[in-house]
């Protein structure tokens, strides 16, 4: 009987641990989505502000120093870099 109780408690413990991991994963996803949304909103604000104030070219000049991925640079009509690491989303600096 004692081993049956122990086995039941171990099973319950494993189930609870799985629930905890699932909730932690959901929270991590929620946080990543919130961070992505913030980046989108900040980007939209900067695009709107620089276009309205006529500073878009200055923003693109800053992005020229920042972006290294070919696809990202293409969005802003920037020439591709000689040596770009496609796995790195942004240049350091």
C-alpha positions in Angstrom: 0.0 0.0 0.0 2.8 2.4 0.9 4.5 1.9 -2.5 1.1 2.5 -4.2 0.8 5.8 -2.4 4.4 6.7 -3.2 3.9 5.9 -6.9 0.7 7.9 -7.0 2.5 10.9 -5.4 5.4 10.6 -7.9 2.9 10.5 -10.8 1.1 13.5 -9.4 4.5 15.3 -9.0 5.4 14.6 -12.6 2.1 15.8 -13.8 2.4 19.1 -11.8 5.9 19.6 -13.1 4.6 19.2 -16.6 1.9 21.8 -15.9 4.5 24.2 -14.5 6.7 23.8 -17.6 3.7 24.4 -19.9 2.7 27.5 -18.0 6.3 28.8 -18.1 6.4 28.2 -21.9 3.1 30.1 -22.4 4.5 33.0 -20.3 7.7 33.1 -22.3 5.7 33.2 -25.5 3.5 36.0 -24.2 6.6 38.0 -23.2 8.2 37.5 -26.7 5.0 38.6 -28.4 4.8 41.7 -26.2 8.5 42.5 -27.0 7.8 42.1 -30.7 4.8 44.3 -30.5 6.8 47.0 -28.7 9.4 46.9 -31.5 6.8 47.2 -34.2 5.2 50.2 -32.5 8.5 51.9 -31.9 9.5 51.3 -35.5 6.1 52.6 -36.8 6.5 55.7 -34.6 10.0 56.4 -35.8 9.0 55.9 -39.5 6.0 58.2 -39.0 8.1 60.9 -37.1 11.0 60.9 -39.5 8.9 61.0 -42.6 6.7 63.8 -41.1 9.8 65.9 -40.1 11.7 65.1 -43.2 14.4 63.2 -41.4 13.9 59.8 -43.0 17.2 60.0 -44.9 19.0 60.5 -41.6 17.2 57.4 -40.1 18.3 55.4 -43.2 21.9 56.6 -42.7 21.8 55.3 -39.1 20.2 52.0 -40.3 23.1 51.7 -42.8 25.4 51.5 -39.8 23.1 49.1 -37.9 21.7 46.6 -40.3 23.9 43.8 -41.7 21.5 41.1 -43.1 21.0 41.4 -46.8 17.2 41.2 -46.6 17.0 43.8 -43.9 19.3 46.2 -45.9 17.2 45.6 -49.1 14.1 46.9 -47.3 15.8 50.3 -47.1 17.5 50.2 -50.5 20.9 49.8 -48.8 23.7 48.0 -50.6 24.5 44.6 -49.2 27.7 44.3 -47.1 30.7 42.4 -48.4 30.7 40.0 -45.4 27.3 39.7 -43.7 26.4 37.0 -41.3 22.8 36.0 -42.2 22.3 34.6 -38.7 22.9 37.9 -36.9 19.8 40.2 -37.1 21.7 43.5 -36.3 25.2 44.9 -36.3 26.8 45.6 -33.0 27.3 49.1 -31.9 
